Amino acid sequence: MTNVVAYENESFDSLLKRFNKRVHQDGILAQVRRRQYYEKPSVKRKRKKASKRRKTARALRRW
């Protein structure tokens, strides 16, 4: 559960901005999108494997 404490004399806009930033950092929206539909275990494995391949390729390009 993400919560943000309002500072003294803080505007609602800045509070909302901090809340949205915290939600983004915690990855809550990405998790909700991922869980919106059931993903078969085989598809999940394929997605993770492809992600790993992209990460290693990106790391190799940096060298």
NUMI-430086 format. One record per residue: residue in three letters; y negated, z negated, x negated of N, C-alpha, C in turn. Coordinates in steps of 0.2 Angstrom, whole numbers, padded with zeros to 4 digits, always signed. Layout:
N
ALAYZXYZXYZX
...
***
This chain:
63
MET+0006+0000-0004+0000+0000+0000-0006+0000-0004
THR-0010+0005-0004-0016+0005-0007-0022+0002-0004
ASN-0026-0002-0007-0031-0006-0004-0037-0006-0009
VAL-0043-0006-0007-0049-0006-0011-0054-0011-0008
VAL-0056-0015-0013-0061-0021-0011-0068-0018-0011
ALA-0072-0019-0006-0079-0017-0006-0083-0021-0010
TYR-0087-0019-0015-0092-0022-0019-0098-0024-0014
GLU-0102-0029-0017-0108-0031-0013-0113-0025-0013
ASN-0116-0024-0007-0121-0018-0007-0118-0011-0008
GLU-0111-0010-0008-0109-0004-0009-0109+0001-0003
SER-0110+0007-0004-0111+0011+0002-0104+0013+0004
PHE-0103+0015+0010-0097+0017+0013-0094+0024+0009
ASP-0099+0028+0007-0097+0034+0004-0093+0033-0003
SER-0096+0028-0007-0093+0027-0013-0087+0023-0012
LEU-0086+0019-0007-0080+0015-0006-0075+0020-0004
LEU-0076+0025+0000-0071+0030+0002-0069+0035-0004
LYS-0074+0036-0008-0073+0040-0014-0068+0036-0019
ARG-0069+0030-0020-0064+0026-0024-0058+0025-0021
PHE-0057+0025-0014-0051+0024-0011-0047+0031-0011
ASN-0050+0037-0010-0047+0043-0011-0045+0044-0018
LYS-0048+0042-0023-0046+0042-0030-0040+0038-0032
ARG-0040+0032-0029-0034+0028-0030-0028+0031-0026
VAL-0029+0034-0020-0023+0037-0017-0020+0043-0021
HIS-0025+0046-0024-0023+0052-0028-0019+0050-0034
GLN-0022+0044-0038-0019+0042-0044-0012+0039-0042
ASP-0011+0036-0036-0005+0033-0035+0001+0038-0033
GLY-0002+0044-0031+0003+0050-0029+0005+0049-0022
ILE+0002+0046-0018+0004+0044-0011+0005+0051-0007
LEU-0001+0055-0007-0001+0061-0003+0005+0066-0006
ALA+0006+0066-0012+0011+0071-0015+0018+0068-0013
GLN+0019+0062-0012+0025+0059-0010+0026+0060-0003
VAL+0021+0060+0001+0022+0061+0008+0023+0069+0009
ARG+0020+0073+0006+0022+0080+0006+0029+0082+0004
ARG+0031+0078-0001+0038+0079-0003+0043+0077+0002
ARG+0042+0071+0005+0046+0068+0010+0046+0071+0017
GLN+0041+0076+0018+0040+0078+0025+0046+0082+0028
TYR+0050+0085+0023+0056+0088+0026+0062+0086+0021
TYR+0068+0086+0024+0073+0084+0020+0075+0090+0015
GLU+0076+0087+0009+0078+0092+0003+0085+0090+0001
LYS+0089+0096+0001+0096+0095-0001+0096+0092-0008
PRO+0101+0088-0010+0102+0086-0017+0102+0092-0022
SER+0106+0097-0020+0106+0103-0025+0099+0106-0026
VAL+0095+0107-0021+0089+0110-0021+0084+0105-0025
LYS+0085+0098-0025+0081+0094-0028+0083+0094-0036
ARG+0089+0095-0037+0091+0096-0044+0088+0102-0047
LYS+0089+0108-0044+0086+0114-0046+0078+0113-0047
ARG+0075+0110-0043+0068+0109-0044+0066+0105-0050
LYS+0070+0099-0051+0069+0095-0057+0070+0099-0063
LYS+0076+0103-0063+0078+0107-0069+0072+0112-0071
ALA+0070+0115-0066+0064+0120-0067+0058+0117-0069
SER+0056+0111-0067+0051+0107-0069+0051+0105-0076
LYS+0057+0103-0078+0059+0101-0085+0058+0107-0090
ARG+0061+0113-0087+0060+0119-0091+0053+0121-0093
ARG+0049+0121-0087+0041+0122-0088+0038+0117-0093
LYS+0040+0111-0092+0037+0106-0097+0038+0107-0104
THR+0045+0109-0106+0047+0110-0112+0044+0117-0115
ALA+0043+0122-0111+0040+0128-0113+0033+0127-0114
ARG+0029+0123-0110+0022+0121-0111+0021+0118-0118
ALA+0026+0113-0119+0026+0109-0125+0027+0113-0132
LEU+0031+0118-0131+0033+0123-0137+0027+0127-0138
ARG+0023+0129-0133+0018+0134-0134+0012+0130-0137
ARG+0011+0124-0137+0006+0120-0140+0007+0120-0148
TRP+0013+0120-0150+0015+0120-0157+0013+0126-0160
***
